[in-house]
Amino acid sequence: MSRIDSLLSGVLPDLAAPEGVALPLAPRSEAPSRTSAAPANSVEVFRGAGAPATTPSRAPQVAPRAREGNGFDFGVGGAFPPKPTGSIQEQLKQGARLLEQTQAAAFSVTLDKGASMDAYARKQLGHLDPSPPIAGAPTALTDYTSTIPGVSARDAFEAFVSNPELLFGAAGISLRPAASALTDGARLFLEEQGPPPVWAPITVKLNETERVVHITTLDGHPLRGTNQFVFDDGSGGTRIRQYSAFQGSSPATSVGMALMDPIERQHDIWRSVHGQLHEMLKPR
């Protein structure tokens, strides 16, 4: 593990900007005592080839770790552990939404009503507002990277937006409502079987010209945050950079940190998504 100047600083907007400015979302991988003192302008680098934590069995389509080989790596910086952010009124609002969506997730994973559950999800998503990190508040940052040799950035971007169920399915996550492709402005719940079951709402913004996928959390997500995927042509293939920034959304964040390791789970999700994309596109 080493400390380097943060590669995130060049892409993050001014944290003093008005609320609503989209920042990039992030987890961490070390215990709080090892990262909480990290300055905001640096990241600690963890090599993806190291011994990863064991992933609990969440869905039959979870990608085996053998699919890595794409140089997956990440660094963390900023404020850890994430603390609940916002006014008491805002945190109560987020906590109430989270509880409501947890109950829906439990119903979905145990009874799975199919089309009727998708219809319910669409209705619920229509009531939710974006919840990006609050400007000026302590924010956790992660910079994920991977490569796909022999594949153009355009092809990698199109494969990413055209196969969300396959990619997220590699991490044991289902989409509600079902989505055969990501579209600009799409709203979705990322469904985890748990325990506990989770419906994590997001909205998607696409920039096809720049080959950027931007994801922002919605009300009731366990975290306030953003993830920005950038697909660039590198030397002999595609380099994927994922800029992530997040804060706690409600007191449930602190409870979750005490009972489990949601940060490591986030790293696990993105490791699987990057690995699945590489597996789909790598030359045979």
PAVEXKE-930844 format. One record per residue (C-alpha): residue number from 1; residue in one letter; chain; z, y negated, x negated. Coordinates in pm, 1 decimal. Each point is the difference from the previous one (the first is absolute). Last residue first. Example, Ala and Ser with C-alpha at 12.3 -4.5 7.8 and 13.67 -1.06 7.14 Angstrom:
2
+-----+---+---+----------+----------+----------+
!   k ! r ! c !        w !        v !        u !
+-----+---+---+----------+----------+----------+
!   2 ! s ! A !    714.0 !    106.0 !  -1367.0 !
!   1 ! a ! A !     66.0 !    344.0 !    137.0 !
+-----+---+---+----------+----------+----------+
//
This chain:
284
+-----+---+---+----------+----------+----------+
!   k ! r ! c !        w !        v !        u !
+-----+---+---+----------+----------+----------+
! 284 ! r ! A !  -2740.2 !   1498.6 !   1021.4 !
! 283 ! p ! A !     11.5 !   -379.1 !    -30.9 !
! 282 ! k ! A !    320.2 !   -155.5 !    143.8 !
! 281 ! l ! A !    -36.0 !   -135.8 !    350.6 !
! 280 ! m ! A !    224.6 !    197.6 !    233.5 !
! 279 ! e ! A !    258.6 !     92.6 !   -265.6 !
! 278 ! h ! A !     26.0 !   -361.8 !   -114.5 !
! 277 ! l ! A !     58.5 !   -115.0 !    357.0 !
! 276 ! q ! A !    264.1 !    270.6 !     42.0 !
! 275 ! g ! A !    180.1 !   -104.9 !   -318.0 !
! 274 ! h ! A !     14.0 !   -367.6 !     98.2 !
! 273 ! v ! A !    143.0 !     94.9 !    339.8 !
! 272 ! s ! A !    244.0 !    252.6 !   -150.8 !
! 271 ! r ! A !    137.4 !   -241.4 !   -261.1 !
! 270 ! w ! A !     18.7 !   -263.4 !    273.4 !
! 269 ! i ! A !    219.3 !    217.8 !    219.5 !
! 268 ! d ! A !    218.9 !    118.5 !   -289.3 !
! 267 ! h ! A !     65.4 !   -355.4 !   -115.2 !
! 266 ! q ! A !    103.0 !    -81.9 !    355.4 !
! 265 ! r ! A !    229.4 !    304.3 !      8.1 !
! 264 ! e ! A !    158.9 !   -115.1 !   -325.4 !
! 263 ! i ! A !     82.1 !   -327.5 !    170.4 !
! 262 ! p ! A !    129.8 !    170.5 !    313.6 !
! 261 ! d ! A !    268.4 !    182.5 !   -201.7 !
! 260 ! m ! A !    250.3 !    129.8 !    254.0 !
! 259 ! l ! A !    335.6 !    -79.4 !    162.7 !
! 258 ! a ! A !    104.9 !   -320.8 !   -177.4 !
! 257 ! m ! A !   -349.4 !   -151.9 !    -17.2 !
! 256 ! g ! A !    -53.5 !     83.3 !    366.6 !
! 255 ! v ! A !    322.7 !   -174.3 !    100.1 !
! 254 ! s ! A !    -98.7 !   -307.6 !   -201.1 !
! 253 ! t ! A !   -340.1 !    -11.8 !    169.2 !
! 252 ! a ! A !    158.9 !     57.0 !    343.0 !
! 251 ! p ! A !    163.0 !   -342.2 !    -44.3 !
! 250 ! s ! A !   -344.1 !   -146.0 !     80.2 !
! 249 ! s ! A !   -342.8 !    -69.8 !   -155.5 !
! 248 ! g ! A !     68.5 !     74.0 !   -367.1 !
! 247 ! q ! A !   -248.4 !   -165.0 !   -234.3 !
! 246 ! f ! A !   -343.8 !     96.3 !   -124.0 !
! 245 ! a ! A !   -286.2 !    -57.0 !   -242.2 !
! 244 ! s ! A !   -284.3 !    233.3 !   -106.4 !
! 243 ! y ! A !   -310.3 !    -59.1 !   -206.2 !
! 242 ! q ! A !   -226.5 !    304.8 !    -16.1 !
! 241 ! r ! A !   -257.4 !      3.8 !   -277.7 !
! 240 ! i ! A !   -279.0 !    256.6 !     10.3 !
! 239 ! r ! A !   -232.9 !     28.9 !   -299.7 !
! 238 ! t ! A !   -337.2 !    149.2 !     75.5 !
! 237 ! g ! A !   -243.3 !    168.1 !   -238.1 !
! 236 ! g ! A !   -157.6 !     -0.3 !   -346.1 !
! 235 ! s ! A !    187.2 !   -298.3 !   -139.3 !
! 234 ! g ! A !    135.0 !   -169.1 !    308.4 !
! 233 ! d ! A !   -151.5 !   -106.2 !    330.9 !
! 232 ! d ! A !    283.7 !   -140.9 !    206.3 !
! 231 ! f ! A !    167.1 !    116.1 !    322.3 !
! 230 ! v ! A !    296.1 !   -219.2 !    103.7 !
! 229 ! f ! A !    267.6 !    137.3 !    233.9 !
! 228 ! q ! A !    252.6 !   -251.2 !    137.7 !
! 227 ! n ! A !    327.2 !    123.2 !    147.5 !
! 226 ! t ! A !    222.5 !   -235.0 !    197.1 !
! 225 ! g ! A !    361.4 !    -18.6 !    103.7 !
! 224 ! r ! A !    297.1 !    -14.2 !    229.8 !
! 223 ! l ! A !    163.0 !    342.4 !     -9.1 !
! 222 ! p ! A !    125.6 !    251.6 !    258.2 !
! 221 ! h ! A !   -293.7 !   -109.5 !    218.0 !
! 220 ! g ! A !    124.1 !   -132.2 !    332.7 !
! 219 ! d ! A !   -227.7 !   -303.1 !     14.7 !
! 218 ! l ! A !   -326.0 !     51.4 !   -188.8 !
! 217 ! t ! A !    -71.5 !     82.6 !   -365.8 !
! 216 ! t ! A !   -302.6 !   -145.0 !   -175.2 !
! 215 ! i ! A !   -284.1 !    200.3 !   -157.0 !
! 214 ! h ! A !   -281.6 !   -161.6 !   -202.0 !
! 213 ! v ! A !   -305.1 !    202.3 !   -102.8 !
! 212 ! v ! A !   -218.4 !   -174.2 !   -257.5 !
! 211 ! r ! A !   -358.9 !     76.5 !   -100.2 !
! 210 ! e ! A !    -84.0 !   -367.6 !    -73.1 !
! 209 ! t ! A !   -294.0 !     -4.0 !    241.0 !
! 208 ! e ! A !    154.8 !    256.1 !    234.0 !
! 207 ! n ! A !    314.9 !   -203.3 !     56.3 !
! 206 ! l ! A !    206.6 !    206.5 !    242.0 !
! 205 ! k ! A !    322.6 !    -92.3 !    181.1 !
! 204 ! v ! A !    229.5 !    271.3 !    133.1 !
! 203 ! t ! A !    309.7 !    -19.8 !    221.7 !
! 202 ! i ! A !    306.4 !    217.1 !    -42.6 !
! 201 ! p ! A !    268.0 !    171.4 !    209.1 !
! 200 ! a ! A !    239.2 !    257.8 !   -152.9 !
! 199 ! w ! A !     82.7 !    267.1 !    258.7 !
! 198 ! v ! A !    268.5 !    212.8 !   -159.7 !
! 197 ! p ! A !    155.5 !    340.9 !     58.3 !
! 196 ! p ! A !    335.3 !     37.8 !   -177.4 !
! 195 ! p ! A !    -37.5 !    259.1 !   -124.9 !
! 194 ! g ! A !   -283.9 !    -54.4 !    -37.1 !
! 193 ! q ! A !   -321.5 !     67.9 !    189.0 !
! 192 ! e ! A !   -156.9 !   -317.6 !   -131.6 !
! 191 ! e ! A !   -237.4 !   -202.0 !    218.2 !
! 190 ! l ! A !   -188.8 !   -298.9 !   -137.3 !
! 189 ! f ! A !    -48.3 !   -211.4 !    311.8 !
! 188 ! l ! A !   -328.6 !   -184.2 !     18.6 !
! 187 ! r ! A !   -155.7 !   -339.0 !     66.1 !
! 186 ! a ! A !   -362.0 !    -64.7 !   -100.2 !
! 185 ! g ! A !   -100.4 !   -359.5 !    -81.2 !
! 184 ! d ! A !   -295.3 !     98.4 !   -217.6 !
! 183 ! t ! A !    -69.3 !    368.0 !     54.3 !
! 182 ! l ! A !    145.8 !    307.4 !   -166.4 !
! 181 ! a ! A !   -183.7 !    319.2 !     88.0 !
! 180 ! s ! A !     45.6 !    318.1 !    207.3 !
! 179 ! a ! A !    314.2 !   -146.0 !    153.6 !
! 178 ! a ! A !    253.1 !    189.3 !    214.9 !
! 177 ! p ! A !    239.5 !   -234.6 !    177.3 !
! 176 ! r ! A !    235.2 !     62.7 !   -163.6 !
! 175 ! l ! A !    -86.8 !    120.1 !   -350.3 !
! 174 ! s ! A !    160.4 !    303.7 !   -164.0 !
! 173 ! i ! A !    186.4 !      4.3 !   -332.4 !
! 172 ! g ! A !     66.6 !    308.7 !   -213.6 !
! 171 ! a ! A !   -107.6 !   -172.1 !   -322.0 !
! 170 ! a ! A !   -341.6 !    168.9 !     -4.9 !
! 169 ! g ! A !    -22.2 !    -91.6 !    368.7 !
! 168 ! f ! A !    -10.9 !   -362.5 !   -109.8 !
! 167 ! l ! A !   -328.6 !     64.3 !   -180.2 !
! 166 ! l ! A !   -149.6 !    238.4 !    255.3 !
! 165 ! e ! A !     93.4 !   -219.9 !    294.8 !
! 164 ! p ! A !   -123.3 !   -313.5 !   -176.0 !
! 163 ! n ! A !   -345.2 !    138.2 !    -86.6 !
! 162 ! s ! A !   -265.0 !   -270.7 !     48.2 !
! 161 ! v ! A !    197.2 !   -294.4 !   -145.1 !
! 160 ! f ! A !     75.6 !    183.5 !   -323.8 !
! 159 ! a ! A !   -345.1 !    157.8 !    -32.3 !
! 158 ! e ! A !   -162.0 !   -341.5 !     41.6 !
! 157 ! f ! A !    218.9 !   -150.9 !   -271.8 !
! 156 ! a ! A !    -70.3 !    289.4 !   -237.9 !
! 155 ! d ! A !   -375.8 !    -23.8 !     60.1 !
! 154 ! r ! A !     -0.3 !   -375.6 !    -62.5 !
! 153 ! a ! A !    216.5 !     38.8 !   -309.8 !
! 152 ! s ! A !   -256.1 !    239.5 !   -144.6 !
! 151 ! v ! A !     95.0 !    356.9 !    -89.1 !
! 150 ! g ! A !    -42.1 !    169.8 !   -340.5 !
! 149 ! p ! A !    368.2 !    -20.1 !    -90.2 !
! 148 ! i ! A !    251.4 !    -63.2 !    281.3 !
! 147 ! t ! A !    293.4 !   -202.7 !   -131.7 !
! 146 ! s ! A !    358.7 !    -69.7 !    104.2 !
! 145 ! t ! A !    239.0 !   -294.0 !     12.1 !
! 144 ! y ! A !    315.3 !    -97.2 !    190.6 !
! 143 ! d ! A !    169.2 !   -339.9 !    -52.6 !
! 142 ! t ! A !    336.2 !    -23.0 !    176.7 !
! 141 ! l ! A !    202.1 !   -303.4 !    101.6 !
! 140 ! a ! A !    334.8 !    -48.3 !    174.9 !
! 139 ! t ! A !     54.5 !   -343.0 !    154.3 !
! 138 ! p ! A !    297.0 !   -237.2 !     -8.5 !
! 137 ! a ! A !    -60.0 !   -273.7 !    262.7 !
! 136 ! g ! A !   -226.7 !   -300.8 !    -66.8 !
! 135 ! a ! A !   -261.2 !     96.7 !    257.8 !
! 134 ! i ! A !    111.2 !    263.7 !    249.9 !
! 133 ! p ! A !   -183.4 !    324.5 !    -69.3 !
! 132 ! p ! A !   -263.1 !     83.2 !    261.7 !
! 131 ! s ! A !    104.7 !     81.8 !    356.6 !
! 130 ! p ! A !   -311.1 !    -10.6 !    221.3 !
! 129 ! d ! A !     71.7 !    -21.1 !    375.2 !
! 128 ! l ! A !     35.6 !    294.4 !    236.4 !
! 127 ! h ! A !    -80.1 !      9.7 !    371.6 !
! 126 ! g ! A !   -350.1 !    149.5 !    -31.8 !
! 125 ! l ! A !    139.5 !    279.9 !   -214.3 !
! 124 ! q ! A !    203.8 !    125.9 !    295.5 !
! 123 ! k ! A !   -304.5 !     32.3 !    225.0 !
! 122 ! r ! A !   -202.9 !    176.7 !   -267.6 !
! 121 ! a ! A !    288.1 !    240.9 !    -67.8 !
! 120 ! y ! A !     32.2 !     87.0 !    369.8 !
! 119 ! a ! A !   -371.6 !     78.3 !     15.5 !
! 118 ! d ! A !     31.2 !    217.3 !   -310.2 !
! 117 ! m ! A !    290.5 !    185.8 !    159.0 !
! 116 ! s ! A !   -211.8 !     66.5 !    309.9 !
! 115 ! a ! A !   -286.1 !    124.7 !   -215.9 !
! 114 ! g ! A !    218.1 !    252.4 !   -182.9 !
! 113 ! k ! A !    332.7 !     59.1 !    175.1 !
! 112 ! d ! A !    167.5 !    119.2 !   -317.6 !
! 111 ! l ! A !    328.5 !    150.6 !    130.6 !
! 110 ! t ! A !    216.7 !      8.4 !   -315.5 !
! 109 ! v ! A !   -189.0 !   -236.1 !   -232.2 !
! 108 ! s ! A !    -88.5 !   -249.7 !    273.3 !
! 107 ! f ! A !    339.0 !     -8.1 !    170.0 !
! 106 ! a ! A !    174.8 !    -57.4 !   -332.2 !
! 105 ! a ! A !   -253.4 !   -271.7 !    -85.9 !
! 104 ! a ! A !     62.2 !   -173.3 !    334.0 !
! 103 ! q ! A !    375.2 !      0.4 !    -68.0 !
! 102 ! t ! A !    -60.0 !   -139.0 !   -349.5 !
! 101 ! q ! A !   -220.5 !   -269.3 !    153.1 !
! 100 ! e ! A !    276.7 !   -125.6 !    227.1 !
!  99 ! l ! A !    253.1 !      6.1 !   -282.3 !
!  98 ! l ! A !   -234.2 !   -189.8 !   -231.3 !
!  97 ! r ! A !    -71.1 !   -259.5 !    267.7 !
!  96 ! a ! A !    372.5 !    -59.2 !     48.2 !
!  95 ! g ! A !     54.6 !    -27.7 !   -376.1 !
!  94 ! q ! A !   -286.1 !   -247.5 !    -38.0 !
!  93 ! k ! A !    137.6 !   -224.6 !    274.1 !
!  92 ! l ! A !    353.0 !     25.0 !   -138.6 !
!  91 ! q ! A !   -133.1 !    -94.3 !   -344.1 !
!  90 ! e ! A !   -182.9 !   -301.3 !    140.7 !
!  89 ! q ! A !    307.1 !   -123.6 !    190.4 !
!  88 ! i ! A !    218.7 !     47.0 !   -307.5 !
!  87 ! s ! A !   -247.6 !   -209.6 !   -197.3 !
!  86 ! g ! A !   -233.9 !    157.4 !   -251.7 !
!  85 ! t ! A !     19.6 !    271.3 !   -264.4 !
!  84 ! p ! A !    178.9 !    335.4 !    -13.2 !
!  83 ! k ! A !     36.9 !     82.6 !   -370.4 !
!  82 ! p ! A !   -240.0 !    191.4 !   -220.6 !
!  81 ! p ! A !    168.5 !    169.5 !   -298.9 !
!  80 ! f ! A !   -153.5 !   -147.7 !   -202.8 !
!  79 ! a ! A !   -151.9 !   -347.9 !    -34.3 !
!  78 ! g ! A !   -313.6 !    -51.3 !   -207.6 !
!  77 ! g ! A !   -161.3 !    268.9 !   -208.5 !
!  76 ! v ! A !   -155.5 !    343.6 !     17.1 !
!  75 ! g ! A !   -279.5 !    166.2 !   -195.3 !
!  74 ! f ! A !   -237.3 !    271.8 !    107.7 !
!  73 ! d ! A !   -225.5 !    274.2 !   -130.6 !
!  72 ! f ! A !   -265.8 !    235.8 !    128.4 !
!  71 ! g ! A !   -233.2 !     98.0 !   -283.8 !
!  70 ! n ! A !   -227.4 !    184.2 !    244.1 !
!  69 ! g ! A !    109.5 !    346.9 !   -100.4 !
!  68 ! e ! A !    206.2 !     53.2 !    311.1 !
!  67 ! r ! A !   -125.5 !    266.2 !    236.2 !
!  66 ! a ! A !    242.6 !    246.2 !   -156.5 !
!  65 ! r ! A !    275.3 !   -180.8 !    192.0 !
!  64 ! p ! A !   -101.6 !    196.7 !    306.8 !
!  63 ! a ! A !   -120.1 !   -211.6 !    293.2 !
!  62 ! v ! A !    210.3 !     21.3 !    317.7 !
!  61 ! q ! A !   -217.7 !    141.3 !    282.7 !
!  60 ! p ! A !    266.9 !    228.6 !    144.4 !
!  59 ! a ! A !    229.3 !   -291.4 !     82.9 !
!  58 ! r ! A !    336.2 !   -126.6 !   -120.3 !
!  57 ! s ! A !    119.0 !    242.8 !   -268.3 !
!  56 ! p ! A !    233.0 !   -199.1 !   -220.2 !
!  55 ! t ! A !   -157.7 !   -138.2 !   -317.0 !
!  54 ! t ! A !    170.4 !     90.2 !   -327.0 !
!  53 ! a ! A !     37.3 !   -295.3 !   -231.5 !
!  52 ! p ! A !   -270.8 !    -47.6 !   -257.2 !
!  51 ! a ! A !     28.9 !    126.3 !   -359.6 !
!  50 ! g ! A !   -208.3 !   -239.8 !   -206.3 !
!  49 ! a ! A !   -377.0 !    -28.8 !     30.6 !
!  48 ! g ! A !     39.2 !   -303.5 !    225.9 !
!  47 ! r ! A !    136.8 !   -200.5 !   -291.0 !
!  46 ! f ! A !    263.4 !   -253.7 !    102.1 !
!  45 ! v ! A !    -38.4 !   -361.9 !   -107.8 !
!  44 ! e ! A !    274.6 !   -252.1 !     55.1 !
!  43 ! v ! A !   -131.9 !   -330.8 !    126.8 !
!  42 ! s ! A !     47.4 !   -355.4 !   -114.3 !
!  41 ! n ! A !    -15.7 !   -350.4 !    142.5 !
!  40 ! a ! A !    270.1 !     52.3 !    263.4 !
!  39 ! p ! A !    259.9 !     87.8 !   -262.0 !
!  38 ! a ! A !    143.2 !    352.6 !     13.1 !
!  37 ! a ! A !    373.9 !      0.7 !     63.9 !
!  36 ! s ! A !    -23.8 !    213.3 !    313.6 !
!  35 ! t ! A !   -217.2 !    254.2 !   -179.3 !
!  34 ! r ! A !    229.0 !    252.2 !   -165.9 !
!  33 ! s ! A !    302.9 !    -47.2 !    224.6 !
!  32 ! p ! A !   -219.1 !     46.9 !    308.5 !
!  31 ! a ! A !   -100.8 !    354.5 !   -101.3 !
!  30 ! e ! A !   -357.3 !     32.8 !   -122.7 !
!  29 ! s ! A !   -320.1 !     37.3 !    198.6 !
!  28 ! r ! A !    -70.2 !   -323.6 !    170.8 !
!  27 ! p ! A !   -179.2 !   -106.7 !    317.3 !
!  26 ! a ! A !   -238.5 !   -276.8 !     67.2 !
!  25 ! l ! A !   -208.7 !   -202.0 !    234.3 !
!  24 ! p ! A !   -306.2 !   -329.9 !   -117.7 !
!  23 ! l ! A !     84.0 !   -329.0 !    159.5 !
!  22 ! a ! A !   -156.9 !   -134.9 !    314.9 !
!  21 ! v ! A !     99.6 !   -356.1 !     85.0 !
!  20 ! g ! A !    180.0 !     10.7 !    335.2 !
!  19 ! e ! A !    284.8 !   -225.9 !   -102.9 !
!  18 ! p ! A !   -116.5 !   -315.0 !   -176.5 !
!  17 ! a ! A !    -61.4 !     14.4 !   -377.3 !
!  16 ! a ! A !    294.8 !     16.0 !   -237.6 !
!  15 ! l ! A !    -97.1 !    349.0 !   -100.0 !
!  14 ! d ! A !   -324.1 !   -140.8 !   -139.2 !
!  13 ! p ! A !   -264.7 !    267.0 !     50.6 !
!  12 ! l ! A !     13.0 !    322.8 !   -199.5 !
!  11 ! v ! A !   -319.9 !     93.6 !   -181.8 !
!  10 ! g ! A !     58.9 !   -121.1 !   -354.4 !
!   9 ! s ! A !    369.0 !     84.0 !     -2.1 !
!   8 ! l ! A !    -59.7 !    363.1 !     91.1 !
!   7 ! l ! A !    -95.0 !    108.2 !   -350.8 !
!   6 ! s ! A !    362.5 !    -54.6 !    -93.8 !
!   5 ! d ! A !     71.3 !    -55.6 !   -365.7 !
!   4 ! i ! A !    104.0 !    332.3 !   -147.0 !
!   3 ! r ! A !    316.7 !    208.5 !    -11.8 !
!   2 ! s ! A !     -8.3 !    358.6 !   -118.8 !
!   1 ! m ! A !     88.2 !    342.2 !    136.6 !
+-----+---+---+----------+----------+----------+
//
